[in-house]
Amino acid sequence: MPDSRPPKICDYEGSTYRTDFWEGRGRNYEDRAERIALRRLLPPAGGWRLLEIGAGFGRVTNEYDAYTQVVLLDYSFSQLQYAREHFGDSERYVYVAADAYHLPFKPGTFDGATMIRVIHHMADAPAVLQQVRSCLVTGGSFILEHANKRNLKAMLRYALGRQQWSPYSHEPVEFVELNFDFHPQYIVDCLTHAGFAISQRLPVSFFRLGLLKRTVPPSALAKLDGLLQSTGLLYAPSVFAGCQAVGQSENNLTLAGEEIFACPQTGGPLTREGDTLVSTQTGARYTVRDGIYDFKAPID
């Protein structure tokens, strides 16, 4: 029988991800290379409202200045608290704690979305991509980054018999719990099925090797990476896909403030009562605290 249990969620709540993984941890090259790819794929004219899924502490949020409003969404409340401390409170930034399997937005409330270093934690990638599509207007831009199963290191290890799983098969591989590598064609199939047309794909982080990163300046590695990104050789550890939402969808871009929200479980309307948003259909209550909308679970 099929497993009816909801997919597990990778939770960074209370973690020191920012300081233990990024800041001062020798990943300046990866950060720069990913920003090069983002800038190439973002619409030059920007847009009205962008949803940053898995925003975390806001590492790349400043790349979205061409959008009037940015909604930072993450499952970790504590990561969003740091992002809010950094970017502050204004109509430009909205902070939302929720899981990507149940996005708490009305259809067609965004004309842009990004998902960087996130989908590799998703056990049901197709379900997440369908949620993203429902939030976008027709023609909306979506940039997805995924960990690449068919990378040069994996291909070499497989050829030498040092790795059991094949980098050439299309199914995802879970190499550590809730850490998945995806074949590029699998992601293409998922995006197409969800209602996206892919306009461009970029291989990123070719030089993710400790020795290189210790001996070559990050700026030089990122510059070389930028040159290789334009080759389209999808054998790097990471792949960025630039997509557009296709097919018919609602257009709710003119909604403002809390009008963009919907119950994450039913999709129905919410009303404000004090420091909570209440589902008019089920009575489920979601709290608003520390300037963050918390849709992770209803409160008692």
N, C-alpha and C positions, 0 to 999 in steps of 0.2 A: 504494500500500500504506500502511496506517496506520503512524504513527511509534511504534516500540516503545521508543524511548529514554525513560528516566525524566525527569520534568519538571525543569527547572533550578530551583535554589534560590537565593533572594536571601540573601546571607551578610553579616551585619554584624560578623563576627569581626574584632576589633582596631580597629573603627571608634570614632570619638568621637561617636557618635549622641547620647548623653546631653547632652554639653556643646555640640555644634555645632547640634543641632536643638531641644532643649528648654530647658535651663537658661540663662536670660538671653537667650533668642532671640526674645522677643516672642510667645510662644505660651501665655501664662498664660490668655488667654481660651479658647482651644481646650481646654486642660486642664480648666478649670472647667466648661465646657459639657459635655464628655464625662463628667465625674464626675456632673453632674446627671442625665444620661441613664442612667448605670449605676445610680445609687441608685433611680431609678424602676423599673428592670427587675429588679433583684436581688430574690429572694424575701425578704420581710420576716423570715421565721423563719430564714433562712440554711440551713445544711445541714451535712453531715458532711465531705465532701472535694470541693474544687473544683480543676479543672485550668485554669490560666491559660496559654493557648497564645499564644506570642509575648510572653512576659512581659518580655523585654528586661532592663533594669536595675531593673524593679519599680516603674515610674512610678505605676501605679494599684493595686498589690497591697494597699495599706492599705485599700482599699474593701471587702475581703472578710473583714472581721473577724467576721462572723456565721457563718463556716465554721470548723469545728474544725481542719481542715488544708488548706493550699494547696500545690499542686504547681506550681512555676514551670517552664515548659518554653520553651526557646528554642533556635534553631540556633546562636546565638553563645555560645561558652563564656565569652568575656571579659565579655559583658554579664551573664551569670549570676554571674560572680565578683564583680562590683560589687554585684549584688542580695544575694548572700550576705554580703558585708561589711556591708551595711546592715541586713539582717533577722536575720543570725546563724544559728547552728546550733541547732535544736531539732526536736522531733517535729512542730511546727506547720508548718514550711516544708521542702519537699523540692525540690531543684534538679536539673533534668534537661535535658541537651543532646541534642536529637533533631530530626529533621525531621518536619513535620506529615503527610507522606504515609505515614509508618511509625511510628505512635505505639507506644511500647514498654510497653503496659499490657494487662492482662487485661480481657476484656469486663465492663462493668458495675461498674467500680471507682470511679466518680464519680457524685455526684448533682448536680453543678454544673460548668459550663465557660464560659469566656469567650474571645473572640477579637477583640481590639481593635487596629485599625490593622495587620492582618496579612494578611487574605485578598487584599488588593490586590496582594500580591507572589506570588500563587499562580496558576500557569499552568493548573492543573487544579483549580479550586475544588470541583467535585462530588466528586472523590476525597478531598479533605481533609475535607469535611463528612461523608462516610460514615465516615471514621476517627473523627471526633469522636463520631458517634452510637454507634459500637461501644463506646466507653468509658463511656457513660452508662447508668444504670439507667432503666427505664421511668418516665416522669414527671420525669426529671431536667431541670434548667433549663440552657438554653444562651443566651448573649447574644452576638450577632454584630454587629460593626460593619463596614460596607463603604463604599468610596468610590463615590459616586453619579454615574453617567453622565448622568442626567437632572437636572442642577443648573441653576440660573438662569443662571449665567455661560456654561455650554456652550450652552444654548438660545439665548441672545442672540448669541453668536459664530457659531453655525450660521445663524441668521436673517440675519446681516449678511454671510454668505459668507466669514467669516474662519476657518472650521473645516470640514474635509472630512467628518469622521465625524458621523453623526447621533446626537443624544442620545436619540432616540426608538426606535431599533432595539434589540432585546433582547440581541444578542450583545455580549460584553465587548470593550472597546477597550484596546489596549496602547499608551499614549501615550509611554511610555519603557520600555526593556527591563525586564521583570518589574515593571511598575507598571500595574495594570489598573483601569479604572473599570467598574462593573457597573450595568446597569439594574435598578431595584428588582424588577421582575417576574421577571427572570432569577434573582435570588437567591431569591425565593419558590419558584420551580420547583425549584431545586437543593435547598433545605431540605426541601421536601415530599418529593422523591424520596429524600432521605437518611433520612427517617423523623422529621421534626420537624413539629410544629404551631405556627404562629406566633400568638402572643396579642396582640402589640402591636409597632408600628413607630414610631420617633421620628426626625424630621429634626433634624440637629445641625450646628452651626457655620454658621449663616446669615450671620454677619458676618465671614467670613474674608477681609477686605480690609485691605490695609496702611494706607490712610488712616484708616479707622475705628479700627483697633487702636492707631494712634499718637495719636489725639485723644480717644478715649473710654476711661475706665478699664475694665480687664478685668472687674471685678466687675459693672459696669453692663451691659456687653455680654452677659456670661453670664446675668444675670438676664433680659434681654430674650430671649435665646436659649431659656431655659427656658420662657418663655411661648409662644414659637413652636413648641417641641417638641410641646406638647399639641395643636396644630392638626392634626397628621397630614399636613401639606402636604409631600410627599416631594420637595422641590426644593432641598434644602440639599446642600452638598458631601459630607455624610456621613449615613448612615442606620444607626440601631441597631435590631436586631430581637430581641425577646424571644421565646424558643421553649421548647417542652417536647418531650422525647423520647417518641415514641409507638410502639406495637407491642410485641412481646415482646422481652425481652432478659434476659441473666443479671444476677444481683445479687450482686456481690462486694464490697459496701461494708464487710463485716466483716473483709476482709483488712487486714493491717497491715504496716508496714515494707516490706521488699523483696518481700513476697508479691504486691504489686500489679503487679510488672513481668512482662513477657513478651518473648520475642525479637522485635525489631521486624521481622524478615524472615519468620519462620515463625509467630509467635504462640505458639510452644511455651514450655515452662517453662525457667527459668534457675536455676542453682545458684551459690552463692557459693564462690569459691576465692581466698583472699587479698584482693587489691584488684581482683578482676574478678568479673563475673557471666558465667557460661558457659552457652550453649545446650546442653541435654541432647540435642537432636536433631542439631545440626550441628557442635557444638564451637566455634562462634564465640564470641569472648571480647570483653567490653565492660568498659572500665576505670571505676573509681571513683577520682577524684582531686580534690583540693582541696574535698572535700565535695560534689562534683557527679557525678551519674551520666551518663557520656558514651556515648550510644547513636548518635552520628553515623555511626560506622563501626567494624567489628570491628578489634581490634588484632592484630598478627602474633603 
